[in-house]
Amino acid sequence: MQTMKPFHSVTHGGSKAVIRKGPIQPVLMTVMQRMGNKKVTLVENLEFYGIMAEKVAHTAQKLAAASTTVESTPGSSKVLVQGNAVNIISKLLQDEYGLPSKYIDVVDKLKQSRKKGGKR
């Protein structure tokens, strides 16, 4: 007998189930620092859960009172939110879309502040 290959299926509301190869990838939220003290939050892998990136960007723009951008690439799209909006977006995904927190990964790429000086 051949070994079985992993796959996953996600259904949301009354929409048709989509079956994909491999294990499901979590929604990835990355907080980065750009030019000086500017922080941005990048949200990826929303399409695996049937979540429209444009809708998340529009809602996050109002909730976070920040500018949002949707970067579309073939097969995926990314939402870029100005500022550290991890808590706001994760609450949005859990409350409005019913996405469990175990499917949300957060990566913090902020530079840790160095403490200057010491005892003199």
N, C-alpha and C positions, 0 to 999 in steps of 0.2 A: 504494500500500500504506500502511496505517496504521502508525504507530510502535508499538512494543511498550512496554507499561507494566511497570515493575519490580515484582517480587513476591518473596516468600520462603517457604520451607517448612522447618519444623523437625520432626525426628523424634527421639524419645528412647526408647531401649530398644525394646520391641516395640509402642509406642503408635502410634496412627494419626496420619499426617502432617496438619498443619493448614496450609493455604495462606492467606497474608495479603497484602494490597496493600502496595506500597512496600518500601523497603529495611528490613532488620531493625534494630531499635533495640538498642543495647547495654544491659546491666545498668548502671544508674547508682547509684553509691554516693557520697553526699554527707555530709561531716563538717561539722557545725555546732556553734556554741557557744550554749548556752542559759543564761540567768540566771547570771551570774558566770563561774565556771570549769567549769561543767558542759558536757560534750561529748556529742553523740549522733551516731549513724551511721544514715542513712536509705538503704534499699535499694529501688530501683524497677525496673520492667520485667521482673520475673521470669516473668510469665505468658507472655511472648513465647517463652520457651524451655521451656514446659511444666513449670516448677518451681513447686511449691506453696509459697506464702509461709509457711503455718503450719508446714510441716516445716523450712524454713530458720530460722524464728524459734525453734523448739524446740531445734534442734541448736546454733544460735548462742548461745542462752541457756546451754547447758551448757559449750560451748567457751570462751566469753568470760567466764563467771561473772558475767553481767550480766542486767538485766531487759530483756525484749523485748516489743514490742507490734506487732500486725498491724492496719493501718488499711485497711479495705476501702472502695473507692469503685466505682461502676459501671464495669466493664470493666478495672479494675486493682486491685492491692493493694500496700501498702507495708509494709516491715518496719522498725521503729524499734528500734535497739539502743543502750542506754546506753553511753557511752564511745566512744573511737576504736577501732572493731573492724574497720577496713578490711582489715588483713592477715589476720585470722582468717576473715572472710567470703569474701574472694577465694580463700583456700586451700581453704575448704569447697566453694565453687562449682567450683573446678578439680578437686579430688580426688574428691569424692563425686558430682558431677553431670557431670563431664567437659566443663565449659564452658571453652573456650580463653580465655586472658587478653586476646586482642585484642577480645573482646566484653564486657569489663568496663572501664567508665570511672569514674575517681575524681575528685570535685570537692572541694577543700579550701576551706571557707568560714570557717576559723578565723581569728580576729583575730591578726595578727602582734604579738608582744609588743614594746613600745617599750622601748628601753634608756634609763633615766633617768640623769641626771647626766653625767659626763664627767670631764675633768681639772679639778681644783680648784686 
